[in-house]
Amino acid sequence: MRPHRLPREEEATLVEHLEELRGRILISLAAVAVATAVAFVFHDRILEWLARPLPPEHRHLAAFGVTEPFSVSVAVSLYAGLLFAFPVILSQVWSFLAPALDSAAERQILLLAVFGVVLGVAGLAFGYGILLPRAVHWLTGYDTTHFQLLIRASSYYSFVVTVLLGVVCVFETPLVVLALVNLGVLSSGGLRRNRRKGYFFVAVAALALPGPDPVTTLLELLPMWLLFEGSIWLAVLAERRAAKLTAAGAQA
């Protein structure tokens, strides 16, 4: 049975809220299960897609143990299932929380959610298309005189997931800054006054991310600086908009 979304003007008991929450959790889990099963059917194509950033001679990965091919396939299918089911999970969370918000807050959070999804997709594309190929090509070509490289499947796919997740989190910087500005934790003035410190911390974060060669580090650093600078100006726009709404409310 599909959970009933409560209208704003409708009061509900704790039991009704818990019943709705249970239903939405079950829908989310079912979406993940179905998406994971579908991903497992096509796991060979997903594995090939994730191995594509590797040099051609290293794309046939090694498995140490009889269970590793199956366990890696299941793990990668689960990651893909979570990714594909994310819109359903997000919609269930939104449907549960939306009745507690007024119409203005609902529109604002919905716009922020859309903005966050766009940033996440951009980060995923940047990580897979630009960052990951350069990182693995440099790493697999490092000191071939002394090392014979044998890439373990579980280690490689864990590395790929870690890199892509890290890049997506970095690309969400503007969304985090906007949320902190709306909560009053940060201000555009404070961000502008501490711009140099911010650029320094961004550079430290870029050095900490996977990508040990200078070119890859630069590829990480440039978009991170742009995202930080964009976050400052988004904070300025958010504060100006909030000030206009406050003034309009006071006049009304």
Phi and psi in degrees as a GROMACS rama.xvg file:
@    title "Ramachandran Plot"
@    xaxis  label "Phi"
@    yaxis  label "Psi"
@TYPE xy
-71.4319  133.534  ARG-2
-62.9034  143.48  PRO-3
-87.4017  125.952  HIS-4
-82.6167  121.751  ARG-5
-74.6864  134.086  LEU-6
-68.4486  162.358  PRO-7
-63.8489  -37.4348  ARG-8
-83.3857  -4.65511  GLU-9
-92.7746  128.169  GLU-10
-88.7569  145.044  GLU-11
-134.342  150.655  ALA-12
-80.3606  168.647  THR-13
-61.2579  -38.5034  LEU-14
-63.1821  -41.1379  VAL-15
-64.9861  -39.8835  GLU-16
-63.2284  -42.7563  HIS-17
-66.001  -37.454  LEU-18
-64.0756  -42.539  GLU-19
-64.0773  -43.2157  GLU-20
-61.3882  -42.9164  LEU-21
-60.7521  -43.3507  ARG-22
-63.4633  -39.9144  GLY-23
-72.1094  -35.0359  ARG-24
-64.4441  -42.1029  ILE-25
-63.5398  -40.5128  LEU-26
-63.5549  -42.573  ILE-27
-63.1681  -44.8874  SER-28
-64.3468  -38.8012  LEU-29
-64.7806  -39.2988  ALA-30
-63.6352  -42.06  ALA-31
-64.5729  -42.0822  VAL-32
-63.682  -45.4703  ALA-33
-65.4928  -45.4292  VAL-34
-63.6959  -38.4131  ALA-35
-66.3553  -40.7429  THR-36
-63.4033  -42.1907  ALA-37
-65.5976  -41.6623  VAL-38
-63.6184  -35.6333  ALA-39
-66.5577  -33.9696  PHE-40
-61.2673  -36.9953  VAL-41
-106.4  25.8187  PHE-42
-64.8471  -27.6053  HIS-43
-63.8436  -39.2108  ASP-44
-69.7524  -37.207  ARG-45
-65.3081  -42.1552  ILE-46
-63.3487  -41.5489  LEU-47
-64.1611  -39.8269  GLU-48
-65.2992  -40.3614  TRP-49
-73.6215  -26.9009  LEU-50
-85.0924  -8.65187  ALA-51
-61.9865  -33.1976  ARG-52
-63.3312  -18.682  PRO-53
-71.313  153.351  LEU-54
-58.227  147.726  PRO-55
-53.7873  -35.4451  PRO-56
-73.7918  -9.33262  GLU-57
-113.905  9.91621  HIS-58
-80.8794  -11.9383  ARG-59
-94.1644  98.0764  HIS-60
-80.7125  155.524  LEU-61
-93.9715  146.594  ALA-62
-121.432  128.806  ALA-63
-106.968  90.7559  PHE-64
124.291  151.589  GLY-65
-71.8951  -23.1232  VAL-66
-92.0152  -13.1703  THR-67
-62.9062  -42.9793  GLU-68
-56.4526  -42.6274  PRO-69
-70.4405  -45.0054  PHE-70
-65.0756  -37.9108  SER-71
-66.5823  -41.7871  VAL-72
-61.5284  -41.7732  SER-73
-66.6321  -43.2282  VAL-74
-63.0685  -45.1657  ALA-75
-65.0418  -38.3879  VAL-76
-64.6499  -36.8559  SER-77
-66.1279  -43.3145  LEU-78
-59.6605  -45.0228  TYR-79
-65.2761  -38.3106  ALA-80
-63.6407  -41.2869  GLY-81
-62.1156  -40.1815  LEU-82
-65.7044  -46.7079  LEU-83
-69.6439  -31.7243  PHE-84
-85.1295  -5.62234  ALA-85
-57.2858  -42.049  PHE-86
-58.1108  -38.4535  PRO-87
-67.2453  -44.3838  VAL-88
-60.6265  -44.2572  ILE-89
-63.355  -40.3203  LEU-90
-66.5253  -35.3827  SER-91
-69.8572  -40.8016  GLN-92
-62.8853  -43.2036  VAL-93
-64.159  -44.1186  TRP-94
-63.1753  -31.9752  SER-95
-75.3793  -37.2839  PHE-96
-89.7626  -25.9683  LEU-97
-57.2937  -40.2242  ALA-98
-60.9357  -20.4312  PRO-99
-83.3998  -3.53425  ALA-100
-108.576  150.692  LEU-101
-79.2138  170.968  ASP-102
-62.6471  -37.6222  SER-103
-66.7929  -45.7735  ALA-104
-65.2609  -36.0383  ALA-105
-63.1767  -44.1955  GLU-106
-64.3855  -41.6329  ARG-107
-64.2467  -45.985  GLN-108
-67.5604  -36.2458  ILE-109
-63.939  -41.1786  LEU-110
-64.9886  -40.6294  LEU-111
-63.8607  -37.4868  LEU-112
-65.1308  -44.1593  ALA-113
-62.3494  -42.3827  VAL-114
-61.4018  -41.2835  PHE-115
-64.8001  -39.4351  GLY-116
-64.7879  -42.6746  VAL-117
-61.6288  -43.9841  VAL-118
-62.9068  -40.7828  LEU-119
-63.6498  -42.4515  GLY-120
-64.5595  -41.495  VAL-121
-62.165  -42.0576  ALA-122
-64.4844  -40.1385  GLY-123
-64.1119  -42.9515  LEU-124
-65.2928  -42.3065  ALA-125
-64.517  -45.0972  PHE-126
-63.5829  -43.1832  GLY-127
-77.6428  -39.6161  TYR-128
-85.2623  -27.8026  GLY-129
-119.903  -53.969  ILE-130
-72.4871  -52.2756  LEU-131
-61.033  -46.2325  LEU-132
-58.8325  -42.319  PRO-133
-67.4045  -39.174  ARG-134
-64.693  -48.6168  ALA-135
-72.2085  -32.3964  VAL-136
-65.4541  -40.0075  HIS-137
-69.2256  -42.8788  TRP-138
-67.5707  -41.7418  LEU-139
-72.5172  -21.3558  THR-140
-96.099  5.07433  GLY-141
-78.2086  121.222  TYR-142
51.2433  58.1268  ASP-143
-71.1639  -10.678  THR-144
-68.7012  -39.8101  THR-145
-101.862  -14.0236  HIS-146
-126.968  136.801  PHE-147
-103.481  111.792  GLN-148
-80.5382  128.378  LEU-149
-129.858  108.801  LEU-150
-88.8864  122.085  ILE-151
-81.6185  135.879  ARG-152
-60.5559  -48.5247  ALA-153
-63.7162  -40.0975  SER-154
-66.7365  -41.619  SER-155
-65.7856  -46.8543  TYR-156
-68.8675  -32.5124  TYR-157
-64.4891  -40.2166  SER-158
-61.8878  -44.3732  PHE-159
-62.064  -46.8259  VAL-160
-62.2534  -41.4924  VAL-161
-63.3874  -44.7805  THR-162
-63.5751  -48.7943  VAL-163
-65.0133  -40.6885  LEU-164
-65.5334  -39.5786  LEU-165
-63.832  -41.5914  GLY-166
-66.7404  -40.3167  VAL-167
-61.4814  -42.7296  VAL-168
-62.4677  -39.6862  CYS-169
-62.8749  -41.1355  VAL-170
-69.646  -15.1599  PHE-171
-85.265  5.15624  GLU-172
-53.3499  -48.308  THR-173
-58.46  -36.7856  PRO-174
-66.6029  -42.2819  LEU-175
-63.7529  -42.6688  VAL-176
-63.3645  -42.9887  VAL-177
-61.6208  -41.5962  LEU-178
-63.6625  -42.0659  ALA-179
-67.8593  -34.6815  LEU-180
-66.5795  -43.1347  VAL-181
-64.1101  -31.0637  ASN-182
-82.9789  -7.67484  LEU-183
84.9615  6.40692  GLY-184
-73.9168  -38.7107  VAL-185
-119.677  163.111  LEU-186
-138.155  154.176  SER-187
-62.8725  -36.0257  SER-188
-62.5147  -43.7992  GLY-189
-64.9476  -38.8688  GLY-190
-64.7485  -40.6583  LEU-191
-69.5514  -37.5326  ARG-192
-67.1011  -31.2902  ARG-193
-106.421  29.5727  ASN-194
-59.5502  -43.0496  ARG-195
-63.6395  -42.5922  ARG-196
-62.2104  -40.0072  LYS-197
-61.72  -43.4529  GLY-198
-63.8527  -36.3674  TYR-199
-65.1079  -46.7983  PHE-200
-65.1731  -34.8827  PHE-201
-63.7563  -41.2625  VAL-202
-63.2378  -40.1712  ALA-203
-62.7375  -42.0438  VAL-204
-63.4522  -38.6124  ALA-205
-64.296  -38.7319  ALA-206
-68.1466  -28.5153  LEU-207
-79.5033  -21.4905  ALA-208
-74.5677  155.765  LEU-209
-58.9387  133.495  PRO-210
140.06  70.3944  GLY-211
-77.7354  -14.7973  PRO-212
-86.2519  155.242  ASP-213
-60.0886  -37.7843  PRO-214
-66.0843  -44.9994  VAL-215
-65.031  -40.7345  THR-216
-61.435  -40.5988  THR-217
-65.0102  -38.552  LEU-218
-63.9331  -31.7844  LEU-219
-75.5747  -40.4776  GLU-220
-70.0251  -41.6542  LEU-221
-60.8683  -50.8195  LEU-222
-65.5914  -29.8677  PRO-223
-67.9724  -40.0419  MET-224
-63.8495  -42.0145  TRP-225
-63.7746  -40.083  LEU-226
-66.4486  -39.567  LEU-227
-64.8421  -45.1714  PHE-228
-64.3448  -41.4124  GLU-229
-62.5093  -34.3499  GLY-230
-63.6855  -37.5899  SER-231
-62.4908  -45.8517  ILE-232
-73.9679  -29.4856  TRP-233
-65.7421  -36.92  LEU-234
-64.2096  -40.2009  ALA-235
-60.087  -46.7097  VAL-236
-64.4775  -39.4585  LEU-237
-64.5522  -41.22  ALA-238
-67.6511  -39.373  GLU-239
-64.1955  -40.4677  ARG-240
-65.925  -41.2775  ARG-241
-64.7413  -38.2625  ALA-242
-65.121  -39.6639  ALA-243
-64.6135  -41.3489  LYS-244
-66.0672  -37.7309  LEU-245
-65.183  -43.0398  THR-246
-65.8247  -39.6547  ALA-247
-64.4295  -38.8927  ALA-248
-67.3038  -36.6738  GLY-249
-68.2347  -37.2761  ALA-250
-69.5004  -34.4924  GLN-251
